[in-house]
Amino acid sequence: LVLTRLVGALLVTFCVATFGFLALRKAKGEPFDAEKALPKEIELNIRRTYHLDWPLWRQYTHYLGGLARGDLGWSLKRPGTTVNEIIAENFP
């Protein structure tokens, strides 16, 4: 019974993570659309830093690996800050 629930919870977590990843990638716009136009070199450097220049399958496996380690990556809105740090700041 416990093992069945654990497998079910892992399956649901995997499906939610996959849906979230794909929904964000297929949403209209990009992280740089709202900002003022950046020079091409700087935009390419940012894309490289955040692995946005990788193929979708590689981004997905990197994302899943990070989730498995509890690493949610770097914030796009607050450079130099991890998502884990932002969550920790706002956690009661």
N, CA, C and O atoms as a Tinker XYZ file with bonds, in Angstrom:
   368  protein
     1  N      0.827000   -1.198000    0.000000    73     2
     2  CA     0.000000    0.000000    0.000000    64     1     3
     3  C      0.871000    1.262000    0.000000    63     2     4     5
     4  O      0.614000    2.192000   -0.765000    81     3
     5  N      1.892000    1.297000    0.848000    73     3     6
     6  CA     2.773000    2.455000    0.921000    64     5     7
     7  C      3.564000    2.586000   -0.376000    63     6     8     9
     8  O      3.717000    3.684000   -0.912000    81     7
     9  N      4.061000    1.463000   -0.873000    73     7    10
    10  CA     4.834000    1.483000   -2.112000    64     9    11
    11  C      3.967000    1.951000   -3.289000    63    10    12    13
    12  O      4.436000    2.706000   -4.140000    81    11
    13  N      2.725000    1.512000   -3.339000    73    11    14
    14  CA     1.805000    1.918000   -4.399000    64    13    15
    15  C      1.571000    3.427000   -4.363000    63    14    16    17
    16  O      1.561000    4.092000   -5.399000    81    15
    17  N      1.383000    3.954000   -3.156000    73    15    18
    18  CA     1.159000    5.398000   -3.022000    64    17    19
    19  C      2.416000    6.183000   -3.387000    63    18    20    21
    20  O      2.325000    7.253000   -3.990000    81    19
    21  N      3.562000    5.672000   -3.034000    73    19    22
    22  CA     4.822000    6.343000   -3.355000    64    21    23
    23  C      5.033000    6.390000   -4.870000    63    22    24    25
    24  O      5.404000    7.427000   -5.421000    81    23
    25  N      4.796000    5.276000   -5.525000    73    23    26
    26  CA     4.925000    5.232000   -6.989000    64    25    27
    27  C      3.910000    6.175000   -7.629000    63    26    28    29
    28  O      4.237000    6.884000   -8.581000    81    27
    29  N      2.700000    6.188000   -7.121000    73    27    30
    30  CA     1.675000    7.096000   -7.642000    64    29    31
    31  C      2.066000    8.559000   -7.449000    63    30    32    33
    32  O      1.873000    9.379000   -8.346000    81    31
    33  N      2.611000    8.883000   -6.287000    73    31    34
    34  CA     3.042000   10.263000   -6.020000    64    33    35
    35  C      4.187000   10.658000   -6.947000    63    34    36    37
    36  O      4.219000   11.786000   -7.437000    81    35
    37  N      5.115000    9.755000   -7.190000    73    35    38
    38  CA     6.223000   10.047000   -8.108000    64    37    39
    39  C      5.719000   10.243000   -9.533000    63    38    40    41
    40  O      6.206000   11.115000  -10.254000    81    39
    41  N      4.757000    9.442000   -9.933000    73    39    42
    42  CA     4.186000    9.565000  -11.270000    64    41    43
    43  C      3.462000   10.904000  -11.440000    63    42    44    45
    44  O      3.610000   11.568000  -12.466000    81    43
    45  N      2.684000   11.292000  -10.435000    73    43    46
    46  CA     1.975000   12.573000  -10.493000    64    45    47
    47  C      2.981000   13.726000  -10.521000    63    46    48    49
    48  O      2.810000   14.678000  -11.283000    81    47
    49  N      4.020000   13.647000   -9.699000    73    47    50
    50  CA     5.056000   14.677000   -9.669000    64    49    51
    51  C      5.742000   14.787000  -11.027000    63    50    52    53
    52  O      5.974000   15.893000  -11.515000    81    51
    53  N      6.065000   13.659000  -11.635000    73    51    54
    54  CA     6.688000   13.644000  -12.953000    64    53    55
    55  C      5.778000   14.285000  -13.990000    63    54    56    57
    56  O      6.238000   15.074000  -14.815000    81    55
    57  N      4.492000   13.955000  -13.957000    73    55    58
    58  CA     3.545000   14.512000  -14.934000    64    57    59
    59  C      3.383000   16.020000  -14.746000    63    58    60    61
    60  O      3.351000   16.763000  -15.726000    81    59
    61  N      3.280000   16.476000  -13.500000    73    59    62
    62  CA     3.139000   17.912000  -13.235000    64    61    63
    63  C      4.395000   18.650000  -13.676000    63    62    64    65
    64  O      4.303000   19.716000  -14.284000    81    63
    65  N      5.569000   18.095000  -13.376000    73    63    66
    66  CA     6.832000   18.729000  -13.770000    64    65    67
    67  C      6.947000   18.789000  -15.291000    63    66    68    69
    68  O      7.383000   19.801000  -15.839000    81    67
    69  N      6.565000   17.731000  -15.966000    73    67    70
    70  CA     6.627000   17.694000  -17.425000    64    69    71
    71  C      5.660000   18.697000  -18.032000    63    70    72    73
    72  O      6.022000   19.433000  -18.949000    81    71
    73  N      4.435000   18.730000  -17.527000    73    71    74
    74  CA     3.453000   19.679000  -18.042000    64    73    75
    75  C      3.924000   21.112000  -17.808000    63    74    76    77
    76  O      3.830000   21.950000  -18.704000    81    75
    77  N      4.427000   21.394000  -16.617000    73    75    78
    78  CA     4.914000   22.746000  -16.311000    64    77    79
    79  C      6.049000   23.161000  -17.223000    63    78    80    81
    80  O      6.072000   24.284000  -17.725000    81    79
    81  N      6.995000   22.253000  -17.439000    73    79    82
    82  CA     8.127000   22.545000  -18.317000    64    81    83
    83  C      7.652000   22.855000  -19.724000    63    82    84    85
    84  O      8.035000   23.869000  -20.306000    81    83
    85  N      6.816000   21.979000  -20.272000    73    83    86
    86  CA     6.357000   22.158000  -21.651000    64    85    87
    87  C      5.451000   23.372000  -21.803000    63    86    88    89
    88  O      5.516000   24.062000  -22.821000    81    87
    89  N      4.609000   23.645000  -20.812000    73    87    90
    90  CA     3.716000   24.801000  -20.882000    64    89    91
    91  C      4.524000   26.097000  -20.904000    63    90    92    93
    92  O      4.203000   27.019000  -21.654000    81    91
    93  N      5.568000   26.168000  -20.082000    73    91    94
    94  CA     6.395000   27.373000  -20.076000    64    93    95
    95  C      7.174000   27.532000  -21.372000    63    94    96    97
    96  O      7.369000   28.654000  -21.841000    81    95
    97  N      7.617000   26.438000  -21.951000    73    95    98
    98  CA     8.381000   26.529000  -23.201000    64    97    99
    99  C      7.499000   26.884000  -24.385000    63    98   100   101
   100  O      7.957000   27.517000  -25.337000    81    99
   101  N      6.237000   26.480000  -24.331000    73    99   102
   102  CA     5.332000   26.739000  -25.458000    64   101   103
   103  C      4.532000   28.028000  -25.295000    63   102   104   105
   104  O      3.817000   28.426000  -26.215000    81   103
   105  N      4.641000   28.682000  -24.149000    73   103   106
   106  CA     3.922000   29.939000  -23.931000    64   105   107
   107  C      4.464000   31.013000  -24.877000    63   106   108   109
   108  O      5.628000   30.977000  -25.277000    81   107
   109  N      3.611000   31.954000  -25.222000    73   107   110
   110  CA     4.035000   33.034000  -26.107000    64   109   111
   111  C      5.056000   33.903000  -25.401000    63   110   112   113
   112  O      4.993000   34.105000  -24.189000    81   111
   113  N      5.991000   34.409000  -26.172000    73   111   114
   114  CA     6.990000   35.322000  -25.632000    64   113   115
   115  C      8.204000   34.591000  -25.098000    63   114   116   117
   116  O      8.232000   33.363000  -25.006000    81   115
   117  N      9.201000   35.378000  -24.750000    73   115   118
   118  CA    10.446000   34.864000  -24.196000    64   117   119
   119  C     10.828000   35.721000  -23.010000    63   118   120   121
   120  O     10.247000   36.789000  -22.819000    81   119
   121  N     11.782000   35.290000  -22.211000    73   119   122
   122  CA    12.170000   36.077000  -21.038000    64   121   123
   123  C     12.669000   37.475000  -21.378000    63   122   124   125
   124  O     12.657000   38.353000  -20.515000    81   123
   125  N     13.102000   37.702000  -22.600000    73   123   126
   126  CA    13.698000   38.983000  -22.961000    64   125   127
   127  C     12.731000   39.905000  -23.704000    63   126   128   129
   128  O     13.120000   41.009000  -24.084000    81   127
   129  N     11.503000   39.493000  -23.919000    73   127   130
   130  CA    10.552000   40.299000  -24.679000    64   129   131
   131  C     10.110000   41.557000  -23.930000    63   130   132   133
   132  O      9.919000   42.600000  -24.555000    81   131
   133  N      9.944000   41.485000  -22.615000    73   131   134
   134  CA     9.424000   42.613000  -21.842000    64   133   135
   135  C     10.494000   43.675000  -21.591000    63   134   136   137
   136  O     10.167000   44.831000  -21.326000    81   135
   137  N     11.725000   43.303000  -21.670000    73   135   138
   138  CA    12.820000   44.236000  -21.399000    64   137   139
   139  C     13.130000   45.054000  -22.649000    63   138   140   141
   140  O     12.652000   44.757000  -23.743000    81   139
   141  N     13.944000   46.092000  -22.456000    73   139   142
   142  CA    14.395000   46.845000  -23.631000    64   141   143
   143  C     15.311000   45.949000  -24.461000    63   142   144   145
   144  O     15.892000   44.992000  -23.948000    81   143
   145  N     15.427000   46.261000  -25.711000    73   143   146
   146  CA    16.225000   45.439000  -26.619000    64   145   147
   147  C     17.680000   45.364000  -26.150000    63   146   148   149
   148  O     18.314000   46.379000  -25.862000    81   147
   149  N     18.181000   44.143000  -26.082000    73   147   150
   150  CA    19.566000   43.926000  -25.680000    64   149   151
   151  C     20.443000   43.767000  -26.910000    63   150   152   153
   152  O     19.975000   43.295000  -27.946000    81   151
   153  N     21.699000   44.152000  -26.811000    73   151   154
   154  CA    22.613000   43.828000  -27.915000    64   153   155
   155  C     22.657000   42.315000  -28.120000    63   154   156   157
   156  O     22.567000   41.544000  -27.165000    81   155
   157  N     22.795000   41.908000  -29.371000    73   155   158
   158  CA    22.739000   40.482000  -29.714000    64   157   159
   159  C     23.751000   39.653000  -28.919000    63   158   160   161
   160  O     23.423000   38.552000  -28.475000    81   159
   161  N     24.967000   40.155000  -28.733000    73   159   162
   162  CA    25.993000   39.416000  -27.992000    64   161   163
   163  C     25.568000   39.147000  -26.560000    63   162   164   165
   164  O     25.774000   38.050000  -26.041000    81   163
   165  N     24.976000   40.145000  -25.923000    73   163   166
   166  CA    24.558000   39.988000  -24.524000    64   165   167
   167  C     23.407000   38.997000  -24.438000    63   166   168   169
   168  O     23.386000   38.143000  -23.552000    81   167
   169  N     22.450000   39.106000  -25.354000    73   167   170
   170  CA    21.330000   38.160000  -25.340000    64   169   171
   171  C     21.824000   36.729000  -25.543000    63   170   172   173
   172  O     21.366000   35.814000  -24.858000    81   171
   173  N     22.751000   36.530000  -26.474000    73   171   174
   174  CA    23.296000   35.182000  -26.701000    64   173   175
   175  C     24.028000   34.671000  -25.464000    63   174   176   177
   176  O     23.937000   33.489000  -25.133000    81   175
   177  N     24.751000   35.550000  -24.783000    73   175   178
   178  CA    25.463000   35.155000  -23.566000    64   177   179
   179  C     24.478000   34.747000  -22.467000    63   178   180   181
   180  O     24.714000   33.770000  -21.758000    81   179
   181  N     23.383000   35.488000  -22.325000    73   179   182
   182  CA    22.366000   35.143000  -21.322000    64   181   183
   183  C     21.712000   33.816000  -21.684000    63   182   184   185
   184  O     21.500000   32.973000  -20.813000    81   183
   185  N     21.391000   33.624000  -22.956000    73   183   186
   186  CA    20.806000   32.345000  -23.388000    64   185   187
   187  C     21.741000   31.179000  -23.077000    63   186   188   189
   188  O     21.290000   30.114000  -22.656000    81   187
   189  N     23.035000   31.378000  -23.283000    73   187   190
   190  CA    24.019000   30.337000  -23.000000    64   189   191
   191  C     24.089000   30.066000  -21.495000    63   190   192   193
   192  O     24.168000   28.913000  -21.070000    81   191
   193  N     24.060000   31.132000  -20.695000    73   191   194
   194  CA    24.133000   30.997000  -19.240000    64   193   195
   195  C     22.961000   30.188000  -18.693000    63   194   196   197
   196  O     23.143000   29.334000  -17.825000    81   195
   197  N     21.766000   30.455000  -19.200000    73   195   198
   198  CA    20.563000   29.773000  -18.720000    64   197   199
   199  C     20.209000   28.536000  -19.563000    63   198   200   201
   200  O     19.127000   27.974000  -19.399000    81   199
   201  N     21.091000   28.117000  -20.443000    73   199   202
   202  CA    20.928000   26.925000  -21.284000    64   201   203
   203  C     19.728000   27.022000  -22.225000    63   202   204   205
   204  O     19.165000   25.999000  -22.614000    81   203
   205  N     19.337000   28.224000  -22.588000    73   203   206
   206  CA    18.222000   28.392000  -23.515000    64   205   207
   207  C     18.641000   28.125000  -24.956000    63   206   208   209
   208  O     17.800000   28.067000  -25.852000    81   207
   209  N     19.927000   27.966000  -25.172000    73   207   210
   210  CA    20.420000   27.651000  -26.514000    64   209   211
   211  C     20.487000   26.144000  -26.755000    63   210   212   213
   212  O     20.799000   25.705000  -27.862000    81   211
   213  N     20.194000   25.354000  -25.724000    73   211   214
   214  CA    20.206000   23.892000  -25.859000    64   213   215
   215  C     18.932000   23.420000  -26.548000    63   214   216   217
   216  O     17.918000   24.118000  -26.523000    81   215
   217  N     18.976000   22.230000  -27.170000    73   215   218
   218  CA    17.734000   21.655000  -27.716000    64   217   219
   219  C     16.749000   21.367000  -26.570000    63   218   220   221
   220  O     17.148000   21.194000  -25.418000    81   219
   221  N     15.467000   21.322000  -26.911000    73   219   222
   222  CA    14.422000   21.145000  -25.907000    64   221   223
   223  C     14.610000   19.881000  -25.090000    63   222   224   225
   224  O     14.425000   19.912000  -23.874000    81   223
   225  N     14.973000   18.765000  -25.719000    73   223   226
   226  CA    15.135000   17.507000  -24.979000    64   225   227
   227  C     16.263000   17.631000  -23.947000    63   226   228   229
   228  O     16.163000   17.074000  -22.854000    81   227
   229  N     17.329000   18.353000  -24.286000    73   227   230
   230  CA    18.454000   18.503000  -23.346000    64   229   231
   231  C     18.071000   19.434000  -22.193000    63   230   232   233
   232  O     18.445000   19.190000  -21.045000    81   231
   233  N     17.325000   20.499000  -22.499000    73   231   234
   234  CA    16.829000   21.380000  -21.436000    64   233   235
   235  C     15.950000   20.591000  -20.472000    63   234   236   237
   236  O     16.033000   20.767000  -19.257000    81   235
   237  N     15.103000   19.714000  -21.029000    73   235   238
   238  CA    14.182000   18.919000  -20.213000    64   237   239
   239  C     14.928000   17.949000  -19.301000    63   238   240   241
   240  O     14.600000   17.837000  -18.119000    81   239
   241  N     15.922000   17.250000  -19.833000    73   239   242
   242  CA    16.667000   16.304000  -18.985000    64   241   243
   243  C     17.469000   17.052000  -17.926000    63   242   244   245
   244  O     17.613000   16.565000  -16.805000    81   243
   245  N     17.993000   18.227000  -18.264000    73   243   246
   246  CA    18.707000   19.053000  -17.285000    64   245   247
   247  C     17.747000   19.505000  -16.179000    63   246   248   249
   248  O     18.098000   19.494000  -14.999000    81   247
   249  N     16.547000   19.898000  -16.570000    73   247   250
   250  CA    15.503000   20.327000  -15.640000    64   249   251
   251  C     15.112000   19.185000  -14.694000    63   250   252   253
   252  O     15.031000   19.376000  -13.481000    81   251
   253  N     14.873000   18.011000  -15.255000    73   251   254
   254  CA    14.501000   16.870000  -14.415000    64   253   255
   255  C     15.626000   16.480000  -13.469000    63   254   256   257
   256  O     15.373000   16.128000  -12.316000    81   255
   257  N     16.868000   16.542000  -13.946000    73   255   258
   258  CA    18.003000   16.245000  -13.080000    64   257   259
   259  C     18.099000   17.228000  -11.933000    63   258   260   261
   260  O     18.380000   16.842000  -10.798000    81   259
   261  N     17.866000   18.509000  -12.228000    73   259   262
   262  CA    17.867000   19.517000  -11.176000    64   261   263
   263  C     16.756000   19.283000  -10.166000    63   262   264   265
   264  O     16.978000   19.412000   -8.962000    81   263
   265  N     15.561000   18.940000  -10.640000    73   263   266
   266  CA    14.456000   18.647000   -9.725000    64   265   267
   267  C     14.777000   17.459000   -8.830000    63   266   268   269
   268  O     14.462000   17.470000   -7.640000    81   267
   269  N     15.402000   16.433000   -9.400000    73   267   270
   270  CA    15.754000   15.244000   -8.619000    64   269   271
   271  C     16.749000   15.580000   -7.512000    63   270   272   273
   272  O     16.750000   14.945000   -6.457000    81   271
   273  N     17.603000   16.590000   -7.756000    73   271   274
   274  CA    18.592000   17.014000   -6.746000    64   273   275
   275  C     18.055000   18.103000   -5.834000    63   274   276   277
   276  O     18.713000   18.482000   -4.865000    81   275
   277  N     16.858000   18.612000   -6.136000    73   275   278
   278  CA    16.300000   19.715000   -5.359000    64   277   279
   279  C     16.850000   21.064000   -5.790000    63   278   280   281
   280  O     16.712000   22.051000   -5.066000    81   279
   281  N     17.466000   21.117000   -6.952000    73   279   282
   282  CA    18.045000   22.353000   -7.490000    64   281   283
   283  C     17.076000   22.934000   -8.503000    63   282   284   285
   284  O     16.865000   22.359000   -9.570000    81   283
   285  N     16.485000   24.079000   -8.168000    73   283   286
   286  CA    15.496000   24.692000   -9.054000    64   285   287
   287  C     16.110000   25.699000  -10.011000    63   286   288   289
   288  O     15.393000   26.322000  -10.793000    81   287
   289  N     17.417000   25.867000   -9.963000    73   287   290
   290  CA    18.110000   26.712000  -10.924000    64   289   291
   291  C     18.205000   28.163000  -10.508000    63   290   292   293
   292  O     17.902000   28.527000   -9.372000    81   291
   293  N     18.633000   28.989000  -11.457000    73   291   294
   294  CA    18.863000   30.413000  -11.233000    64   293   295
   295  C     17.640000   31.208000  -11.639000    63   294   296   297
   296  O     16.932000   30.837000  -12.576000    81   295
   297  N     17.393000   32.292000  -10.940000    73   295   298
   298  CA    16.285000   33.176000  -11.242000    64   297   299
   299  C     16.615000   34.032000  -12.452000    63   298   300   301
   300  O     17.725000   34.554000  -12.568000    81   299
   301  N     15.649000   34.177000  -13.353000    73   299   302
   302  CA    15.815000   35.080000  -14.488000    64   301   303
   303  C     15.545000   36.524000  -14.064000    63   302   304   305
   304  O     16.127000   37.452000  -14.625000    81   303
   305  N     14.678000   36.718000  -13.089000    73   303   306
   306  CA    14.308000   38.064000  -12.654000    64   305   307
   307  C     15.321000   38.659000  -11.678000    63   306   308   309
   308  O     15.494000   39.877000  -11.629000    81   307
   309  N     15.990000   37.806000  -10.900000    73   307   310
   310  CA    16.973000   38.277000   -9.924000    64   309   311
   311  C     18.307000   37.584000  -10.179000    63   310   312   313
   312  O     18.619000   36.580000   -9.539000    81   311
   313  N     19.092000   38.116000  -11.109000    73   311   314
   314  CA    20.376000   37.492000  -11.454000    64   313   315
   315  C     21.269000   37.317000  -10.232000    63   314   316   317
   316  O     21.328000   38.181000   -9.357000    81   315
   317  N     21.961000   36.184000  -10.190000    73   315   318
   318  CA    22.853000   35.884000   -9.074000    64   317   319
   319  C     22.139000   35.254000   -7.898000    63   318   320   321
   320  O     22.760000   34.988000   -6.869000    81   319
   321  N     20.832000   35.009000   -8.030000    73   319   322
   322  CA    20.043000   34.422000   -6.957000    64   321   323
   323  C     19.392000   33.141000   -7.467000    63   322   324   325
   324  O     18.844000   33.108000   -8.568000    81   323
   325  N     19.458000   32.090000   -6.658000    73   323   326
   326  CA    18.806000   30.843000   -7.063000    64   325   327
   327  C     17.333000   30.882000   -6.672000    63   326   328   329
   328  O     16.932000   31.631000   -5.781000    81   327
   329  N     16.545000   30.073000   -7.344000    73   327   330
   330  CA    15.123000   29.965000   -7.018000    64   329   331
   331  C     14.971000   29.405000   -5.606000    63   330   332   333
   332  O     14.055000   29.796000   -4.882000    81   331
   333  N     15.857000   28.496000   -5.209000    73   331   334
   334  CA    15.812000   27.948000   -3.848000    64   333   335
   335  C     15.990000   29.057000   -2.810000    63   334   336   337
   336  O     15.318000   29.048000   -1.778000    81   335
   337  N     16.886000   30.011000   -3.072000    73   335   338
   338  CA    17.087000   31.125000   -2.136000    64   337   339
   339  C     15.842000   32.012000   -2.053000    63   338   340   341
   340  O     15.480000   32.475000   -0.971000    81   339
   341  N     15.193000   32.244000   -3.184000    73   339   342
   342  CA    13.982000   33.070000   -3.186000    64   341   343
   343  C     12.873000   32.381000   -2.400000    63   342   344   345
   344  O     12.154000   33.031000   -1.641000    81   343
   345  N     12.730000   31.084000   -2.575000    73   343   346
   346  CA    11.720000   30.335000   -1.819000    64   345   347
   347  C     12.043000   30.377000   -0.333000    63   346   348   349
   348  O     11.149000   30.572000    0.489000    81   347
   349  N     13.320000   30.195000    0.021000    73   347   350
   350  CA    13.729000   30.208000    1.423000    64   349   351
   351  C     13.462000   31.573000    2.074000    63   350   352   353
   352  O     13.097000   31.635000    3.248000    81   351
   353  N     13.642000   32.658000    1.325000    73   351   354
   354  CA    13.371000   34.006000    1.851000    64   353   355
   355  C     11.906000   34.188000    2.203000    63   354   356   357
   356  O     11.571000   34.879000    3.165000    81   355
   357  N     11.030000   33.563000    1.420000    73   355   358
   358  CA     9.591000   33.764000    1.593000    64   357   359
   359  C      8.902000   32.647000    2.363000    63   358   360   361
   360  O      7.691000   32.685000    2.580000    81   359
   361  N      9.669000   31.670000    2.766000    73   359   362
   362  CA     9.109000   30.542000    3.516000    64   361   363
   363  C      8.922000   30.984000    4.966000    63   362   364   365
   364  O      9.819000   31.598000    5.544000    81   363
   365  N      7.768000   30.679000    5.555000    73   363   366
   366  CA     7.536000   31.159000    6.943000    64   365   367
   367  C      8.516000   30.604000    7.949000    63   366   368
   368  O      8.431000   30.925000    9.135000    81   367
